[in-house]
């Protein structure tokens, strides 16, 4: 029969749920990055650059 300390140690070593925590951290980082992109894309300078880029690409292709 295992001692109480061995059972506690065994439970503490388990990594059940570790993958879930890693996914949660990754999702939070992705949400933060998406939020940053939204803020950047709302600026008029970036919108103008992207508009010019698309217009030049269409003019070059047509």
DSSP file (Angstrom, degrees, kcal/mol; ACC not computed):
  #  RESIDUE AA STRUCTURE BP1 BP2  ACC     N-H-->O    O-->H-N    N-H-->O    O-->H-N    TCO  KAPPA ALPHA  PHI   PSI    X-CA   Y-CA   Z-CA
    1    1 A X              0   0    0      0, 0.0     2,-0.1     0, 0.0     0, 0.0   0.000 360.0 360.0 360.0 133.8    0.0    0.0    0.0
    2    2 A X        -     0   0    0      1,-0.1     2,-0.0     2,-0.1     0, 0.0  -0.444 360.0-113.0 -78.7 150.3    1.3    3.4   -0.9
    3    3 A X     >  -     0   0    0     -2,-0.1     4,-1.8     1,-0.1     5,-0.2  -0.310  26.4-109.1 -76.0 164.9    1.8    6.0    1.6
    4    4 A X  H  > S+     0   0    0      1,-0.2     4,-2.2     2,-0.2     5,-0.2   0.886 118.8  55.1 -61.2 -40.1   -0.2    9.2    1.7
    5    5 A X  H  > S+     0   0    0      1,-0.2     4,-2.6     2,-0.2    -1,-0.2   0.880 105.6  52.2 -63.4 -38.7    2.8   11.2    0.6
    6    6 A X  H  > S+     0   0    0      2,-0.2     4,-2.4     1,-0.2    -1,-0.2   0.898 109.4  49.4 -65.5 -39.4    3.3    9.0   -2.5
    7    7 A X  H  X S+     0   0    0     -4,-1.8     4,-2.2     2,-0.2    -2,-0.2   0.915 112.4  47.5 -65.3 -42.4   -0.3    9.5   -3.5
    8    8 A X  H  X S+     0   0    0     -4,-2.2     4,-2.2     2,-0.2    -2,-0.2   0.925 112.2  49.6 -64.3 -44.2   -0.1   13.2   -3.1
    9    9 A X  H  X S+     0   0    0     -4,-2.6     4,-1.5     1,-0.2    -2,-0.2   0.902 109.9  51.5 -61.5 -41.6    3.2   13.3   -5.1
   10   10 A X  H  X S+     0   0    0     -4,-2.4     4,-0.8     1,-0.2    -1,-0.2   0.910 110.2  48.9 -62.7 -42.6    1.7   11.2   -7.9
   11   11 A X  H >< S+     0   0    0     -4,-2.2     3,-0.6     1,-0.2    -1,-0.2   0.883 109.6  52.1 -64.5 -38.4   -1.3   13.6   -8.1
   12   12 A X  H 3< S+     0   0    0     -4,-2.2    -1,-0.2     1,-0.2    -2,-0.2   0.784 105.0  56.2 -70.6 -26.3    0.9   16.6   -8.3
   13   13 A X  H 3< S+     0   0    0     -4,-1.5    -1,-0.2    -3,-0.2    -2,-0.2   0.687  82.2 107.5 -79.9 -18.4    3.0   15.2  -11.1
   14   14 A X    <<  -     0   0    0     -4,-0.8    -3,-0.0    -3,-0.6    -4,-0.0  -0.268  54.3-160.3 -60.0 144.7    0.0   14.7  -13.4
   15   15 A X    >   +     0   0    0      2,-0.0     3,-2.3     3,-0.0     4,-0.4   0.009  34.8 148.4-116.2  28.5   -0.1   17.1  -16.3
   16   16 A X  T 3  S+     0   0    0      1,-0.3    -2,-0.0     2,-0.1     0, 0.0  -0.432  74.0  19.1 -58.9 130.8   -3.8   16.6  -17.0
   17   17 A X  T 3> S+     0   0    0     -2,-0.1     4,-2.1     3,-0.0    -1,-0.3   0.362  89.6 113.9  88.6  -6.2   -5.1   19.9  -18.3
   18   18 A X  H <> S+     0   0    0     -3,-2.3     4,-2.3     1,-0.2     5,-0.2   0.909  77.6  50.4 -64.7 -40.4   -1.7   21.2  -19.2
   19   19 A X  H  > S+     0   0    0     -4,-0.4     4,-2.6     1,-0.2    -1,-0.2   0.898 108.5  53.0 -63.7 -39.1   -2.6   21.2  -22.9
   20   20 A X  H  > S+     0   0    0      1,-0.2     4,-2.3     2,-0.2    -1,-0.2   0.909 109.0  48.8 -62.6 -41.7   -5.8   23.1  -22.2
   21   21 A X  H  X S+     0   0    0     -4,-2.1     4,-2.2     2,-0.2    -1,-0.2   0.895 110.7  50.9 -64.7 -39.7   -3.8   25.7  -20.3
   22   22 A X  H  X S+     0   0    0     -4,-2.3     4,-2.3     2,-0.2    -2,-0.2   0.907 110.1  49.5 -65.2 -40.9   -1.4   26.0  -23.2
   23   23 A X  H  X S+     0   0    0     -4,-2.6     4,-2.8     2,-0.2    -2,-0.2   0.910 109.5  52.3 -62.7 -41.2   -4.2   26.4  -25.7
   24   24 A X  H  X S+     0   0    0     -4,-2.3     4,-2.3     1,-0.2    -2,-0.2   0.909 110.2  47.6 -62.5 -42.1   -5.8   29.1  -23.5
   25   25 A X  H  X S+     0   0    0     -4,-2.2     4,-2.2     2,-0.2    -1,-0.2   0.910 112.6  49.5 -64.9 -42.0   -2.5   31.0  -23.4
   26   26 A X  H  X S+     0   0    0     -4,-2.3     4,-2.3     2,-0.2    -2,-0.2   0.908 111.2  49.0 -63.6 -42.4   -2.1   30.7  -27.2
   27   27 A X  H  X S+     0   0    0     -4,-2.8     4,-2.5     2,-0.2    -2,-0.2   0.909 109.9  51.3 -64.8 -41.3   -5.7   31.9  -27.8
   28   28 A X  H  X S+     0   0    0     -4,-2.3     4,-2.2     1,-0.2    -1,-0.2   0.902 110.4  49.2 -62.5 -40.1   -5.2   34.9  -25.5
   29   29 A X  H  X S+     0   0    0     -4,-2.2     4,-2.3     2,-0.2    -1,-0.2   0.908 111.4  49.6 -64.5 -41.4   -2.0   35.8  -27.4
   30   30 A X  H  X S+     0   0    0     -4,-2.3     4,-2.6     2,-0.2    -2,-0.2   0.895 110.2  50.2 -64.9 -40.2   -3.8   35.5  -30.7
   31   31 A X  H  X S+     0   0    0     -4,-2.5     4,-2.4     2,-0.2    -1,-0.2   0.910 110.9  49.6 -64.7 -41.7   -6.7   37.7  -29.5
   32   32 A X  H  X S+     0   0    0     -4,-2.2     4,-2.0     2,-0.2    -2,-0.2   0.911 111.9  47.9 -62.2 -42.6   -4.2   40.3  -28.3
   33   33 A X  H  X S+     0   0    0     -4,-2.3     4,-2.3     2,-0.2    -2,-0.2   0.902 111.0  51.0 -65.4 -41.4   -2.5   40.3  -31.6
   34   34 A X  H  X S+     0   0    0     -4,-2.6     4,-2.2     1,-0.2    -2,-0.2   0.900 109.0  51.6 -62.9 -40.7   -5.8   40.5  -33.5
   35   35 A X  H  X S+     0   0    0     -4,-2.4     4,-2.1     1,-0.2    -1,-0.2   0.900 108.8  50.5 -62.0 -41.0   -6.7   43.5  -31.3
   36   36 A X  H  X S+     0   0    0     -4,-2.0     4,-2.4     1,-0.2    -2,-0.2   0.909 109.4  51.0 -63.1 -42.1   -3.5   45.2  -32.1
   37   37 A X  H  X S+     0   0    0     -4,-2.3     4,-2.9     1,-0.2    -2,-0.2   0.886 107.8  53.0 -63.2 -38.3   -4.1   44.6  -35.8
   38   38 A X  H  X S+     0   0    0     -4,-2.2     4,-1.4     2,-0.2    -1,-0.2   0.925 109.8  48.1 -62.8 -43.8   -7.5   46.1  -35.6
   39   39 A X  H  < S+     0   0    0     -4,-2.1     4,-0.5     1,-0.2     3,-0.2   0.919 114.4  46.2 -62.6 -43.2   -6.1   49.3  -34.0
   40   40 A X  H >< S+     0   0    0     -4,-2.4     3,-1.2     1,-0.2     6,-0.3   0.915 110.7  52.5 -65.5 -42.9   -3.4   49.5  -36.6
   41   41 A X  H 3< S+     0   0    0     -4,-2.9    -1,-0.2     1,-0.3    -2,-0.2   0.738 101.4  61.6 -68.7 -22.1   -5.9   49.0  -39.5
   42   42 A X  T 3< S+     0   0    0     -4,-1.4    -1,-0.3    -3,-0.2    -2,-0.2   0.652  80.2 103.1 -78.1 -14.5   -8.2   51.7  -38.2
   43   43 A X  S <> S-     0   0    0     -3,-1.2     4,-2.1    -4,-0.5     5,-0.2  -0.462  75.1-133.4 -71.8 141.4   -5.5   54.4  -38.7
   44   44 A X  H  > S+     0   0    0      1,-0.2     4,-2.3     2,-0.2     5,-0.2   0.830 103.1  58.2 -65.1 -32.5   -6.0   56.5  -41.8
   45   45 A X  H  > S+     0   0    0      2,-0.2     4,-2.2     1,-0.2    -1,-0.2   0.930 108.6  44.2 -63.7 -44.8   -2.4   56.2  -42.8
   46   46 A X  H  > S+     0   0    0     -6,-0.3     4,-2.6     2,-0.2     5,-0.2   0.900 112.3  52.5 -68.1 -40.2   -2.5   52.5  -42.9
   47   47 A X  H  X S+     0   0    0     -4,-2.1     4,-2.4     1,-0.2    -1,-0.2   0.906 110.4  48.7 -61.2 -40.8   -5.8   52.5  -44.8
   48   48 A X  H  X S+     0   0    0     -4,-2.3     4,-2.6     2,-0.2    -2,-0.2   0.910 110.6  50.2 -66.1 -42.2   -4.3   54.9  -47.3
   49   49 A X  H  X S+     0   0    0     -4,-2.2     4,-2.3     2,-0.2    -2,-0.2   0.929 113.2  45.9 -61.6 -45.6   -1.3   52.7  -47.8
   50   50 A X  H  X S+     0   0    0     -4,-2.6     4,-2.4     2,-0.2    -2,-0.2   0.893 112.0  51.2 -66.2 -39.5   -3.4   49.6  -48.3
   51   51 A X  H  X S+     0   0    0     -4,-2.4     4,-2.6    -5,-0.2    -2,-0.2   0.934 111.9  46.8 -62.1 -45.9   -5.7   51.5  -50.7
   52   52 A X  H  X S+     0   0    0     -4,-2.6     4,-2.7     1,-0.2     5,-0.2   0.894 110.9  53.0 -62.3 -39.9   -2.8   52.7  -52.8
   53   53 A X  H  X S+     0   0    0     -4,-2.3     4,-2.1    -5,-0.2    -2,-0.2   0.921 111.6  44.7 -62.2 -45.1   -1.3   49.2  -52.8
   54   54 A X  H  X S+     0   0    0     -4,-2.4     4,-2.5     2,-0.2     5,-0.2   0.916 113.6  50.2 -66.9 -43.0   -4.5   47.6  -54.1
   55   55 A X  H  X S+     0   0    0     -4,-2.6     4,-2.6     1,-0.2     5,-0.2   0.920 111.7  47.9 -62.0 -43.5   -5.0   50.4  -56.7
   56   56 A X  H  X S+     0   0    0     -4,-2.7     4,-2.3     2,-0.2    -1,-0.2   0.896 111.6  50.4 -64.5 -39.1   -1.4   50.0  -58.0
   57   57 A X  H  X S+     0   0    0     -4,-2.1     4,-1.9    -5,-0.2    -2,-0.2   0.907 113.2  45.4 -65.9 -40.9   -1.8   46.2  -58.1
   58   58 A X  H  X S+     0   0    0     -4,-2.5     4,-1.6     2,-0.2    -2,-0.2   0.885 113.6  49.3 -69.7 -38.0   -5.0   46.5  -60.1
   59   59 A X  H  < S+     0   0    0     -4,-2.6    -2,-0.2    -5,-0.2    -1,-0.2   0.878 111.6  49.7 -67.5 -37.3   -3.6   49.1  -62.4
   60   60 A X  H  < S+     0   0    0     -4,-2.3    -2,-0.2    -5,-0.2    -1,-0.2   0.882 115.0  43.4 -68.1 -39.0   -0.5   47.0  -63.0
   61   61 A X  H  <        0   0    0     -4,-1.9    -1,-0.2     1,-0.2    -2,-0.2   0.747 360.0 360.0 -78.7 -24.4   -2.6   43.9  -63.8
   62   62 A X     <        0   0    0     -4,-1.6    -1,-0.2    -5,-0.1    -2,-0.2   0.430 360.0 360.0 -99.1 360.0   -5.1   45.7  -66.0
